[in-house]
Amino acid sequence: MVNVAEAAREIAKLGMLKYFPADKEARAAIVEMACGMASDNAQITWLVKRALALYNEWPGPNELRAAFCSKFRPRDGITAYSRIYADGIPSEKQGFAAALPSPDRKALPAGAASADPELSAKAKASVKRLPSAPLSRSGFARTIAEVVTAPQDRKELPGPTEQVITREDCERAAEENRKRATGAAQVEK
């Protein structure tokens, strides 16, 4: 039998997870869900410890249920599968040590393809470079080139050219507009 007050105190420990709900209604719903799944408070204690070991952020109620289902059969009969761990929740026995690099491993030197100097030299020799294509082929290529070029390395664009609009230009534009309007009116008839 689950003691709801003890379950609520255990579930409150999940507040250490980033994004865990702060409002009382959401927390009450999580406690209700956990009490519906668990047969006793030991299962809820296990679930909280397991969730804190598996997740850095609040994964949501479905993922919490998936963690529970990885060890226990839920009392309410609703099972769930992890979306975060596609291959299933990691085993408690294995822990996470296998996934983390051991402290005695050293990083490769910059530019090295292997710790073996002979293999690294062969890898460097086999690297093929693509021929550079002229970037002036299309406007898109020029735009890409501008985006990937640092602002201080870009060519300075020419400033705006001074444009003088005369009275004749205005009268010519007005006449073209009148002709277009007259042509459009004749088409509508």
N, C-alpha and C positions, 0 to 999 in steps of 0.2 A: 504494500500500500504506500502511496506517495503522500508525503507531508507537503502540502502546497507552500507553506511558509518557508520551509527549508529549501524547497525547489526554487522559490523566488530569490532567496539569498544566493543560491548557487548560480542561477541564470544571471544575476546582477554582475557576476564576475566577468561575463562576456562584454561588459562595458569597457573593458580594456581594449577591445577591438575598435579600430577606426570605423566610423560610420554606424556604430551600433545605435539603434533607436533610443532617443532620450525621452520621448513622451511615454507617460504611464500606460496608455491604452495599448501601444505597440508592445511594450514589455510584458504587459498582462497577457496579450495574445501569444507571445513566445512561451511564457510560463505555462499557459493552458495547453499549447501544442506539446511541450515537453512532458507535461503530466499525462497527457493522453497517450504518448508513446511509451513512457517508462512504466515498469512494473514496481520499481522501488526507487528510493532516493540515491542508492548506490549507482544506478544506471545514469541518473541525471548528473551526479558528480563526475562519473566517467566521461559523459558527453561534454561537459564544460571543459574538463582538462584536455580532452581530445581536440575540441574545436580550437582551443587556445594554442595547441601544438600545430594544428594544420593551417590555420588562417591568420593573416596579419590584419585583415579587414573583415568587417561583418559580411559574410557571404550570402546572407538571406536565409529564410526559414527552410527552403527546399534543400539547400546544401547542408544545413544543420541536421535535417532529417536523413539525408544521405549518409552523413557521418555516423549517425545513430544506427542506421540499417546495416552499416558495414560490420557491426558486431552483434547487435540484438535484433530480434524480430519485434517490430512495434506492436504494442498492445492494441492500438486502434486499427491495425491491419493495413495502413497506408505505407507503401514502400516508396523510396525515391533513390535515384542514382545521381552521382556527382556529375556536374557539368564542368567543374574546375579540374577534377582529376578524371580525365576521359578513360583511363585504364583502370579506374577504381581507386577508392581511398587507399593510400599507402598503408602497409602493414605496420602495426605498432611494434612488432618484434624487430623489424628491420630498422626502424627509425629513419632519420634523415641523413645519417652519416654517409651512406653510400652515395647520396646525391651531391654532397659537398666535396670540393677538392681537398685533399689532405694538405696540411700546412707545409710538408716537405717538398711539394711540387713547386717548381720555379717557372716563371714565365719565359717564353721564348724571347731572344733578343729581337730588337726592332728589325723588321724586314726579313726575318728568318722564317723559312717554311717548315723547318724541322730542327730538333735539337742536334741531329747528326749533321756536321758541317758538309760532308760529301753529298748527302741528300739535298741539303739546302742549296748547294751550288748547282746541282742538276735542276732543281726546281726553278731557280732564277734563270738558268740558261734556256729552259723550255718555255718561258713566258713569251707570248707573242703579243705584239701591240697592233691594234687596229690602225689602219692608215687614217690620218686626220682628213676629214672632208671639209671643203670650203664652207664656211658658215653663211656665206652670202647667197645661198641658193634660194632660200625662201624667207618670208617675213617671220614665220614661226621659228626657224632656226636662229634668226637674229635675236628674236625675243628670248629664246632659251639662253643664248650666249650672253645676253645682257643680264639675265637673272642669275646665272652662275658666276658672273664676274663681279668682284668686289667693287663697291661704288668708287673707291679711290683709284681703281685701275681702269675704269671705263673712259672711253673717249668723250671729250666734252662735245655736247651737241651744239650746233650753231644756234645762235639766238634768233628771235623772231625777226622776220624781214619787215621792213616798213612798207605798208601798202597805202597808197593814196587813192581815195575814192573821189572821183570827180562828179560834177553835176551831170555830165553826159552819161556816166555809168549808172547813176540813179534813174535817169530818164529812160535809158535803154532797158533796165530791169523792170521798170514800171510798165513799159510798152509790152515786154514779153509776158508779164503777168496778165495784162489785159487781153492779149491774144489767146493765152491759155484759158482764161475765164470764158471768153467768147466761144472758143472751140468746144469747151466742156458744155456750155449752155446749148449749143447746136446739136451735140451728140445726144443730150437728154430729150430733145424734142422728137 
